[in-house]
Each structure stands twice: as structure tokens, then as C-alpha cells.
């Protein structure tokens, strides 16, 4: 496919039709995002009102054809552009980390709400376990300047990207970065988080063949799969809670479809909680498990 001697609009029509023929979901929106990236990160308004009728710059034609070919091969748009918005903030992403999903914004909202309710005058220590690109700790540090925030990951590459995102949004100095497996870095340092939040790998191993090619072929498997039932990481984290100096006041987990009750049962068996509730995503799926202990 080549887009030489075309307007930007014509290049869009040709590329989106080509991607649709290749079976790419939401081909039009993908093409639009790729064009915005190609044209220097322009906004949608700039694309439509400044560039739409302009000739595709000759020096960008080869690059554009390469971008479209990468998308046709299944690569996620976010990895091609290197960016994904989350909670109204832009985040750098790449093959070392999962692409942020909109449902995780609901987990952030729940933790912000519970932290503000339970620690109205204080500065709770929130620990994000398996931080990936850093979307959770960066968003929370940005929204709650008085909170203390820590973030951990077993992947040094993920932590490096999380630090970059924190620097981008001016909160890097306010986040404690820890490398290690689940809660072990906190246990080793004697840290006592008031709040623990995690979006761990939860896809059952056997679901690999059924995943969309964009996920199966490009996103890191270590951040996707959680054992035969998808519950291995929850079991390990919950078993580690008693090794912390004290049980956290709030624990918030993102879970896979049909896993909420099983994760809640793990938490109930590990400690006494005042409340365990589920947060549904926009499709009505119990997507987050929030466990709260009384502070009295």
C-alpha cells in the first residue's frame, strides 16, 4: 500500500479501508490515531481542520506506509505511537508493559475515594504492586499531593518506564520505587502500607489461544497470565499480607471475568474485614474487589 500524491484525507480513506480488509477492529479510529502521531502529535481538531485537505508531505509517505503495515500485522496502536491516555493523562507505553485499560480507571477512582474517606486529615501510604507503566501510582500521586505513594514491579524495564511517566507528570520524587516480587520489597524494608492496590496478571493460562492477536502476539505474557485459574498472583499476595508490619486498611484488586468471588474468598480467609465490595465495569462485570478494615 502506498499513499504517494494523496491528500491526508485520501490517505486516511485508503489506509482505513485497507486495515478493515485486514480484519483490524475499529480501523477508522486506529487510522486516525496513527495520522495524529505521524503529523507530530496533532489533535483531532488540527487533523480535521488544518491537515485534512493538505497534501500528504512527501517526506512522511514512507513512514506512513510503515505505520499502516505495522498495524495491519496486528501491532497495537499504542505500541506504534508509544502512548496511551489514562485518567486524562498521557502515558508512555511499550512492549515491556501492558497497555492501560479504561476499566482500571475505576479502580483508581475507588482507591481515591476510600483513601479520602478513611484518611481525611492524614497522608496514607499507598503501595501499587506490579506497577507496569506506572499509571496507578502516577495518577494517584498527581490527584492527591499529600499522599505517600510507593510502586513496585519485578521488571526493571517496567520500573524504568514508570519512572519516566512519573517525571513527565512531575511526581517522580514523591514515589518510592521498589524492584521485587509482589509484596516482598515492602516486607523486606518493613514498610506498612495503609492501602495496597494491584492489577496483577489474571488471565488463565489456557485462554492464550482465544486472546485477540494484538494481545497474544504483542503484550508481555508475564503481565497477562496468572496460572491455571488466573488466581496464582492473588493467592501469593494475600498470603503475604500477614508478613507486613500490619494488615492494610484498604486492599484493592482488579480481577478477571468471574474471579471476583474467588478473590474475595481469599481475602476473607486471610483477615477480618469490615467490608468487601465489588466495583463493576461499564459492561456490568465485577471487575474490582475492594476490602476495607475498620480503623477503630
TAHU-V332070 format. One record per helix or strand. SS is the DSSP state (helix for helix, strand for strand). FROM is the first residue (numbers start at 1). TO is the last residue. Records with the same first field share a line. If there is no record, write none. Layout:
SS: FROM-TO ; FROM-TO
This chain:
strand: 7-7 ; 55-55 ; 83-86 ; 89-92 ; 125-129 ; 148-153 ; 175-179 ; 195-198 ; 203-203 ; 225-225 ; 250-254 ; 275-280 ; 286-292
helix: 8-21 ; 27-38 ; 44-51 ; 58-72 ; 77-81 ; 103-118 ; 135-143 ; 156-168 ; 172-174 ; 184-188 ; 205-210 ; 213-218 ; 221-223 ; 232-243 ; 260-270
